[in-house]
Amino acid sequence: MDISDGGGLTGEAIPAEFAGRTFGELAARVKAESGRLLIGLLENTGQPLTIKRKALREAQKTANVGVLVENLRRVKELVANRPVLNPGDEYVIGTHARALVLPRGTPATSEAKR
């Protein structure tokens, strides 16, 4: 990747309606709207303590002890700003994620670099 042109990899906000939807759906929307390439996600962005507190509140919303224990384990293992590169189209987008996007290359630029 050439960073000299200022059009390199960017981390962008994901529309709220995509939380719980798939990577493939978001990739199709990004490509249709701008022709850019979605290469992955950055999960658990923001203040780590705030994210863990929200996840903990969500984890406790069950009466099933087995599910509760599993949910609490997931909260403990949360990693802030975790990159997920090239996930499958079925990968589910969580809350507090950002999109990792590459700009659309122009034919003139691509040919000149060969």
GUKE-189928 format. One line per field, with one value per residue (C-alpha): residue number from 1; x, y, z. Coordinates in nm, 4 decimals, always signed. Last residue first. Layout:
BEGIN
k <- NUM  ... .
x <- X  ... .
y <- Y  ... .
z <- Z  ... .
! end
This chain:
BEGIN
k <- 114  113  112  111  110  109  108  107  106  105  104  103  102  101  100  99  98  97  96  95  94  93  92  91  90  89  88  87  86  85  84  83  82  81  80  79  78  77  76  75  74  73  72  71  70  69  68  67  66  65  64  63  62  61  60  59  58  57  56  55  54  53  52  51  50  49  48  47  46  45  44  43  42  41  40  39  38  37  36  35  34  33  32  31  30  29  28  27  26  25  24  23  22  21  20  19  18  17  16  15  14  13  12  11  10  9  8  7  6  5  4  3  2  1 .
x <- +0.3268  +0.2613  +0.1479  -0.1137  -0.2797  -0.2861  -0.4364  -0.6921  -0.8081  -0.7927  -1.1001  -1.0101  -0.9389  -1.1767  -1.1469  -1.4955  -1.5369  -1.6952  -1.8565  -2.1552  -2.0898  -2.0806  -2.1667  -1.9309  -2.1374  -1.9333  -1.6191  -1.3690  -1.0968  -0.9182  -1.0573  -0.8625  -0.9179  -0.9397  -1.0029  -0.9846  -1.2806  -1.1773  -1.3443  -1.6661  -1.6632  -1.6206  -1.9136  -2.1337  -2.0336  -2.1131  -2.4492  -2.5392  -2.4786  -2.6668  -2.9793  -3.1685  -3.0237  -2.9583  -2.6241  -2.4184  -2.5799  -2.4743  -2.1255  -2.0962  -2.1882  -1.9292  -1.6678  -1.7240  -1.7012  -1.3761  -1.2229  -1.3047  -1.3803  -1.3428  -1.4435  -1.3868  -1.1837  -1.3342  -1.2097  -1.1154  -1.4071  -1.3158  -1.4311  -1.6696  -1.8428  -2.2063  -2.2204  -1.8842  -1.9652  -2.3124  -2.1802  -1.9127  -2.1750  -2.3977  -2.1002  -1.9842  -2.3183  -2.5881  -2.5965  -2.4844  -2.5452  -2.8336  -2.5905  -2.4044  -2.0377  -1.7884  -1.4750  -1.1181  -0.9167  -0.6546  -0.4822  -0.5869  -0.3310  -0.1283  +0.1981  +0.0532  +0.1270  +0.0000 .
y <- -0.1666  +0.1500  +0.3598  +0.1009  +0.1043  +0.4835  +0.5174  +0.2433  +0.4207  +0.2313  +0.2297  +0.3194  +0.0528  +0.0123  -0.1188  -0.0826  +0.0057  -0.2048  -0.0880  -0.3205  -0.6551  -0.7487  -1.1124  -1.3092  -1.4745  -1.3120  -1.4723  -1.2568  -1.0812  -0.9173  -0.9037  -0.6422  -0.6210  -0.2596  -0.3549  -0.7242  -0.8862  -1.2057  -1.1172  -1.0257  -1.3602  -1.5487  -1.3534  -1.4617  -1.8272  -1.8097  -1.6434  -1.9011  -2.1823  -1.9969  -1.9481  -1.6459  -1.4165  -1.0444  -1.0571  -1.0641  -0.7426  -0.5529  -0.7026  -0.6021  -0.2444  -0.2405  -0.3970  -0.1336  +0.1496  +0.0119  -0.0306  +0.3252  +0.3118  +0.0314  -0.3234  -0.4683  -0.3319  -0.4873  -0.6244  -0.5727  -0.3595  -0.2549  +0.0763  +0.1159  +0.4001  +0.3107  -0.0365  -0.1468  -0.0226  -0.1822  -0.5179  -0.5219  -0.4423  -0.7303  -0.9686  -0.8698  -0.9811  -0.8116  -0.7882  -0.4251  -0.3071  -0.0733  +0.1385  +0.2529  +0.1477  +0.4197  +0.4210  +0.2978  +0.3958  +0.2202  +0.4420  +0.7409  +0.9962  +0.9570  +0.8884  +0.5926  +0.3425  +0.0000 .
z <- -1.2518  -1.0474  -1.3434  -1.4415  -1.0990  -1.0807  -1.4283  -1.3546  -1.0358  -0.7097  -0.4887  -0.1348  +0.1271  +0.4209  +0.7759  +0.9251  +1.2913  +1.5642  +1.8898  +1.8461  +1.6853  +1.3190  +1.2484  +1.0217  +0.7417  +0.4627  +0.6045  +0.7900  +0.5898  +0.8801  +1.2328  +1.4270  +1.8042  +1.9207  +2.2853  +2.3712  +2.5464  +2.7298  +3.0608  +2.8807  +2.6982  +3.0275  +3.1733  +2.8826  +2.9290  +3.3024  +3.2335  +2.9686  +3.2163  +3.4909  +3.2766  +3.4123  +3.1478  +3.1177  +3.3015  +2.9828  +2.8591  +3.1731  +3.1480  +2.7823  +2.8718  +3.1516  +2.9251  +2.6552  +2.9077  +3.0532  +2.7072  +2.5933  +2.2226  +1.9733  +2.0603  +1.7134  +1.4232  +1.1152  +0.7859  +0.4230  +0.3005  -0.0530  -0.1993  -0.4936  -0.3110  -0.2453  -0.4011  -0.2577  +0.0935  +0.0772  -0.0434  +0.2279  +0.4933  +0.3844  +0.3634  +0.7126  +0.8479  +1.0532  +1.4340  +1.4346  +1.0767  +1.1696  +1.3731  +1.0602  +1.0817  +1.1668  +0.9571  +0.9936  +0.6895  +0.4765  +0.2269  +0.0193  +0.1346  -0.1882  -0.0044  +0.1880  -0.0891  +0.0000 .
! end
